[in-house]
Amino acid sequence: MGAGLLYGLTWICPNDKREWAAYWLLLLGFWASIAAVATGFYAYSEVNLSKTVQRPLTSPHMCWMVVTFLITIGLTSWAIVDKPFPRAGRRIFLLIFLIMLMTLTRGADYGSRLVFDYNADGNALSHPIQYSR
């Protein structure tokens, strides 16, 4: 999110240092997303959830976050090729960044429901966890 904000600000008020800061934040977010996807897939195979939780929460969360990860790969690749802020297609780059932030927000909403509705404050629940509205 910080990279998107800095890229947007740089598009409005060009600044070389801000471009590089946004670029490094994007790279940091890329590496963090690799760790998040890896741990997410590991947790998916380890956490015992009932089908009533998996269907409405876990599956959409996983799908939204994988889409976010794929968009992040694309944006990062584009930024690496045309460092630090792509000159060609800046508006498209920023639009795709905005779409990525929306997919991230949607996926995080499902993830927060998994954490706070089914394991709030770290209190262990009985397994398998049942879905409730």
SEMIPA-570854 format. One record per residue: x, y, z of N, C-alpha, C in turn; residue number from 1; residue in one letter. Coordinates in Angstrom, 3 decimals, padded with zeros to 6 digits. Layout:
! residues N
NODE    n.east   n.north      n.up   ca.east  ca.north     ca.up    c.east   c.north      c.up  pos  code
NODE         X         Y         Z         X         Y         Z         X         Y         Z  NUM     A
...
This chain:
! residues 133
NODE    n.east   n.north      n.up   ca.east  ca.north     ca.up    c.east   c.north      c.up  pos  code
NODE   000.827  -001.190   000.000   000.000   000.000   000.000   000.871   001.253   000.000    1     M
NODE   001.965   001.179   000.735   002.879   002.316   000.779   003.484   002.601  -000.581    2     G
NODE   003.830   001.533  -001.314   004.390   001.715  -002.653   003.363   002.367  -003.568    3     A
NODE   002.115   001.934  -003.488   001.062   002.526  -004.314   000.870   003.998  -004.020    4     G
NODE   000.899   004.341  -002.730   000.758   005.745  -002.334   001.930   006.578  -002.862    5     L
NODE   003.141   006.049  -002.719   004.312   006.795  -003.205   004.334   006.891  -004.728    6     L
NODE   003.950   005.819  -005.413   003.891   005.897  -006.876   002.846   006.917  -007.324    7     Y
NODE   001.693   006.918  -006.680   000.660   007.894  -007.018   001.112   009.312  -006.769    8     G
NODE   001.770   009.525  -005.627   002.280   010.854  -005.296   003.369   011.280  -006.268    9     L
NODE   004.209   010.329  -006.680   005.269   010.626  -007.641   004.693   010.962  -009.011   10     T
NODE   003.583   010.343  -009.368   002.947   010.639  -010.648   002.427   012.074  -010.647   11     W
NODE   001.901   012.521  -009.493   001.375   013.886  -009.381   002.507   014.900  -009.260   12     I
NODE   003.454   014.621  -008.358   004.595   015.515  -008.121   005.885   014.729  -008.321   13     C
NODE   006.447   014.729  -009.536   007.637   013.915  -009.814   008.805   014.222  -008.863   14     P
NODE   009.428   013.142  -008.390   010.564   013.244  -007.493   011.344   011.941  -007.597   15     N
NODE   012.619   012.039  -007.954   013.443   010.851  -008.183   013.598   009.998  -006.924   16     D
NODE   013.814   010.631  -005.781   013.991   009.885  -004.538   012.707   009.145  -004.163   17     K
NODE   011.564   009.777  -004.382   010.281   009.156  -004.074   010.023   007.965  -005.003   18     R
NODE   010.436   008.092  -006.268   010.296   006.969  -007.208   011.066   005.751  -006.710   19     E
NODE   012.307   005.983  -006.270   013.124   004.874  -005.779   012.576   004.311  -004.465   20     W
NODE   012.049   005.152  -003.618   011.448   004.664  -002.367   010.240   003.777  -002.677   21     A
NODE   009.419   004.197  -003.631   008.253   003.394  -004.027   008.705   002.066  -004.628   22     A
NODE   009.757   002.120  -005.435   010.295   000.903  -006.050   010.759  -000.092  -004.987   23     Y
NODE   011.500   000.392  -003.995   011.996  -000.510  -002.949   010.854  -001.027  -002.077   24     W
NODE   009.842  -000.212  -001.845   008.669  -000.706  -001.110   007.927  -001.772  -001.911   25     L
NODE   007.858  -001.595  -003.217   007.232  -002.608  -004.062   008.016  -003.917  -003.987   26     L
NODE   009.340  -003.842  -004.053   010.160  -005.053  -003.938   009.991  -005.711  -002.571   27     L
NODE   009.936  -004.910  -001.534   009.726  -005.447  -000.188   008.364  -006.137  -000.097   28     L
NODE   007.341  -005.526  -000.670   006.014  -006.133  -000.698   005.991  -007.413  -001.504   29     G
NODE   006.764  -007.452  -002.581   006.859  -008.668  -003.390   007.441  -009.817  -002.578   30     F
NODE   008.549  -009.568  -001.894   009.168  -010.633  -001.087   008.273  -011.033   000.077   31     W
NODE   007.577  -010.084   000.660   006.642  -010.410   001.740   005.473  -011.242   001.216   32     A
NODE   005.040  -010.965  -000.016   003.926  -011.737  -000.580   004.329  -013.175  -000.853   33     S
NODE   005.583  -013.403  -001.208   006.060  -014.773  -001.392   005.955  -015.534  -000.074   34     I
NODE   006.407  -014.901   001.004   006.320  -015.539   002.325   004.864  -015.764   002.730   35     A
NODE   004.003  -014.797   002.445   002.594  -014.918   002.821   001.909  -016.050   002.066   36     A
NODE   002.165  -016.162   000.778   001.543  -017.229  -000.014   002.070  -018.596   000.439   37     V
NODE   003.367  -018.682   000.683   003.943  -019.962   001.129   003.357  -020.396   002.471   38     A
NODE   003.294  -019.487   003.416   002.741  -019.848   004.724   001.232  -020.078   004.643   39     T
NODE   000.559  -019.374   003.748  -000.875  -019.580   003.568  -001.193  -020.970   003.041   40     G
NODE  -000.432  -021.419   002.042  -000.664  -022.769   001.525  -000.301  -023.830   002.562   41     F
NODE   000.743  -023.564   003.340   001.099  -024.491   004.414  -000.033  -024.569   005.443   42     Y
NODE  -000.561  -023.419   005.844  -001.646  -023.396   006.831  -002.907  -024.049   006.279   43     A
NODE  -003.160  -023.878   004.988  -004.351  -024.469   004.383  -004.337  -025.991   004.523   44     Y
NODE  -003.148  -026.570   004.419  -003.066  -028.025   004.536  -003.020  -028.489   005.991   45     S
NODE  -002.701  -027.601   006.920  -002.536  -027.986   008.319  -003.739  -027.670   009.216   46     E
NODE  -004.494  -026.622   008.885  -005.593  -026.199   009.748  -006.828  -027.034   009.449   47     V
NODE  -007.451  -027.526   010.487  -008.618  -028.390   010.352  -009.891  -027.549   010.432   48     N
NODE  -010.464  -027.228   009.281  -011.708  -026.466   009.218  -012.791  -027.332   008.596   49     L
NODE  -014.014  -027.144   009.047  -015.115  -027.890   008.436  -015.389  -027.326   007.044   50     S
NODE  -016.090  -028.091   006.241  -016.431  -027.651   004.875  -017.301  -026.399   004.901   51     K
NODE  -018.054  -026.206   005.988  -018.917  -025.026   006.069  -018.112  -023.752   006.281   52     T
NODE  -016.868  -023.863   006.736  -015.986  -022.696   006.855  -015.133  -022.575   005.603   53     V
NODE  -014.669  -023.692   005.089  -013.809  -023.653   003.903  -014.516  -023.042   002.704   54     Q
NODE  -015.753  -023.442   002.489  -016.461  -022.978   001.291  -016.682  -021.465   001.300   55     R
NODE  -017.265  -020.866   002.370  -017.550  -019.428   002.303  -016.370  -018.526   002.664   56     P
NODE  -015.345  -019.034   003.334  -014.261  -018.149   003.772  -012.886  -018.533   003.248   57     L
NODE  -012.465  -019.764   003.482  -011.094  -020.148   003.142  -010.852  -020.133   001.641   58     T
NODE  -011.746  -020.714   000.876  -011.553  -020.763  -000.580  -011.551  -019.381  -001.229   59     S
NODE  -012.514  -018.490  -000.901  -012.434  -017.141  -001.492  -011.193  -016.369  -001.040   60     P
NODE  -010.803  -016.554   000.234  -009.599  -015.875   000.731  -008.386  -016.324  -000.083   61     H
NODE  -008.265  -017.622  -000.285  -007.129  -018.147  -001.029  -007.150  -017.650  -002.474   62     M
NODE  -008.303  -017.661  -003.108  -008.396  -017.210  -004.507  -008.036  -015.735  -004.656   63     C
NODE  -008.592  -014.874  -003.796  -008.290  -013.440  -003.871  -006.805  -013.176  -003.635   64     W
NODE  -006.212  -013.902  -002.685  -004.805  -013.651  -002.369  -003.871  -014.188  -003.460   65     M
NODE  -004.239  -015.286  -004.105  -003.425  -015.783  -005.218  -003.495  -014.798  -006.381   66     V
NODE  -004.677  -014.255  -006.654  -004.807  -013.233  -007.709  -003.955  -012.008  -007.349   67     V
NODE  -004.003  -011.589  -006.091  -003.180  -010.465  -005.638  -001.705  -010.761  -005.849   68     T
NODE  -001.285  -011.979  -005.519   000.112  -012.374  -005.697   000.515  -012.335  -007.167   69     F
NODE  -000.343  -012.826  -008.049  -000.026  -012.814  -009.478   000.076  -011.387  -010.019   70     L
NODE  -000.822  -010.522  -009.574  -000.741  -009.117  -009.995   000.545  -008.489  -009.457   71     I
NODE   000.919  -008.825  -008.228   002.159  -008.304  -007.644   003.371  -008.742  -008.459   72     T
NODE   003.373  -009.986  -008.905   004.474  -010.472  -009.748   004.552  -009.630  -011.022   73     I
NODE   003.401  -009.388  -011.644   003.383  -008.594  -012.867   003.868  -007.167  -012.660   74     G
NODE   003.373  -006.523  -011.607   003.786  -005.144  -011.329   005.271  -005.063  -010.993   75     L
NODE   005.741  -005.998  -010.198   007.153  -005.993  -009.818   008.037  -006.233  -011.034   76     T
NODE   007.637  -007.161  -011.882   008.411  -007.420  -013.099   008.463  -006.184  -013.987   77     S
NODE   007.332  -005.517  -014.126   007.274  -004.309  -014.936   008.180  -003.227  -014.340   78     W
NODE   008.139  -003.068  -013.029   008.972  -002.055  -012.380   010.457  -002.396  -012.480   79     A
NODE   010.810  -003.678  -012.428   012.218  -004.075  -012.541   012.735  -003.791  -013.946   80     I
NODE   011.930  -004.056  -014.946   012.348  -003.823  -016.329   012.505  -002.334  -016.615   81     V
NODE   011.623  -001.509  -016.079   011.653  -000.063  -016.333   011.785   000.674  -014.997   82     D
NODE   012.965   000.561  -014.367   013.193   001.095  -013.020   013.138   002.611  -013.004   83     K
NODE   012.826   003.203  -011.898   012.113   002.690  -010.744   010.598   002.806  -010.910   84     P
NODE   010.165   003.692  -011.813   008.731   003.919  -012.051   008.529   003.875  -013.559   85     F
NODE   007.833   002.863  -014.076   007.709   002.713  -015.528   007.302   004.003  -016.236   86     P
NODE   008.068   004.354  -017.246   007.789   005.572  -018.022   006.644   005.326  -019.005   87     R
NODE   006.689   004.166  -019.660   005.643   003.835  -020.630   004.452   003.228  -019.882   88     A
NODE   003.292   003.787  -020.094   002.086   003.234  -019.492   001.948   003.482  -018.004   89     G
NODE   002.360   004.643  -017.540   002.267   004.939  -016.101   000.843   004.861  -015.575   90     R
NODE  -000.092   005.376  -016.355  -001.489   005.341  -015.898  -001.994   003.906  -015.787   91     R
NODE  -001.601   003.079  -016.732  -001.999   001.672  -016.676  -001.335   000.993  -015.483   92     I
NODE  -000.064   001.288  -015.244   000.654   000.742  -014.091  -000.065   001.108  -012.795   93     F
NODE  -000.441   002.368  -012.662  -001.142   002.814  -011.454  -002.540   002.210  -011.354   94     L
NODE  -003.220   002.051  -012.485  -004.543   001.422  -012.473  -004.433  -000.043  -012.021   95     L
NODE  -003.453  -000.750  -012.553  -003.252  -002.145  -012.139  -002.871  -002.201  -010.663   96     I
NODE  -002.082  -001.237  -010.204  -001.724  -001.179  -008.781  -002.987  -000.982  -007.935   97     F
NODE  -003.869  -000.123  -008.384  -005.127   000.107  -007.666  -005.986  -001.162  -007.649   98     L
NODE  -006.039  -001.866  -008.760  -006.771  -003.130  -008.809  -006.154  -004.136  -007.843   99     I
NODE  -004.831  -004.180  -007.797  -004.149  -005.084  -006.870  -004.497  -004.741  -005.422  100     M
NODE  -004.561  -003.467  -005.096  -004.930  -003.064  -003.735  -006.366  -003.448  -003.413  101     L
NODE  -007.257  -003.393  -004.398  -008.644  -003.805  -004.164  -008.744  -005.315  -003.949  102     M
NODE  -007.989  -006.102  -004.732  -008.016  -007.549  -004.518  -007.396  -007.909  -003.176  103     T
NODE  -006.361  -007.194  -002.794  -005.738  -007.411  -001.482  -006.730  -007.127  -000.362  104     L
NODE  -007.457  -006.042  -000.477  -008.438  -005.672   000.543  -009.548  -006.711   000.645  105     T
NODE  -010.037  -007.165  -000.496  -011.100  -008.164  -000.500  -010.623  -009.484   000.117  106     R
NODE  -009.442  -009.925  -000.269  -008.894  -011.163   000.291  -008.594  -011.049   001.770  107     G
NODE  -008.104  -009.893   002.189  -007.806  -009.683   003.609  -009.080  -009.669   004.441  108     A
NODE  -010.183  -009.221   003.856  -011.457  -009.255   004.564  -011.853  -010.690   004.898  109     D
NODE  -011.729  -011.574   003.926  -012.013  -012.992   004.193  -011.032  -013.556   005.217  110     Y
NODE  -009.763  -013.181   005.115  -008.763  -013.667   006.066  -009.019  -013.184   007.481  111     G
NODE  -009.460  -011.955   007.615  -009.748  -011.436   008.957  -010.940  -012.153   009.571  112     S
NODE  -011.920  -012.513   008.737  -013.040  -013.303   009.252  -012.554  -014.652   009.763  113     R
NODE  -011.606  -015.263   009.041  -011.060  -016.546   009.491  -010.371  -016.409   010.842  114     L
NODE  -009.607  -015.330   011.017  -008.851  -015.145   012.253  -009.746  -014.693   013.400  115     V
NODE  -010.494  -013.635   013.201  -011.214  -013.030   014.319  -012.557  -013.688   014.619  116     F
NODE  -013.205  -014.292   013.634  -014.474  -014.964   013.905  -014.274  -016.386   014.411  117     D
NODE  -013.124  -016.983   014.096  -012.944  -018.387   014.445  -011.756  -018.657   015.355  118     Y
NODE  -011.003  -017.655   015.737  -009.915  -017.843   016.687  -009.537  -016.500   017.308  119     N
NODE  -010.489  -015.759   017.800  -010.240  -014.437   018.366  -009.384  -014.540   019.620  120     A
NODE  -008.468  -013.610   019.777  -007.570  -013.526   020.938  -006.741  -014.782   021.144  121     D
NODE  -006.583  -015.605   020.138  -005.761  -016.791   020.269  -006.397  -017.897   021.087  122     G
NODE  -007.661  -017.749   021.450  -008.339  -018.806   022.196  -008.621  -019.965   021.249  123     N
NODE  -008.139  -021.112   021.619  -008.314  -022.277   020.767  -009.778  -022.709   020.757  124     A
NODE  -010.260  -023.039   019.584  -011.626  -023.533   019.418  -011.553  -025.027   019.148  125     L
NODE  -012.637  -025.706   019.412  -012.668  -027.136   019.135  -012.617  -027.355   017.628  126     S
NODE  -012.062  -028.471   017.230  -011.915  -028.786   015.800  -012.859  -029.917   015.433  127     H
NODE  -013.420  -029.963   014.244  -013.336  -028.929   013.223  -014.211  -027.728   013.575  128     P
NODE  -013.774  -026.569   013.130  -014.488  -025.332   013.416  -015.685  -025.212   012.479  129     I
NODE  -016.840  -024.921   013.007  -018.079  -024.808   012.222  -018.310  -023.357   011.815  130     Q
NODE  -018.898  -023.157   010.655  -019.198  -021.825   010.130  -020.454  -021.274   010.780  131     Y
NODE  -020.423  -019.971   011.119  -021.623  -019.302   011.636  -021.708  -017.918   011.020  132     S
NODE  -022.903  -017.393   010.924  -023.078  -016.052   010.350  -023.142  -015.048   011.412  133     R
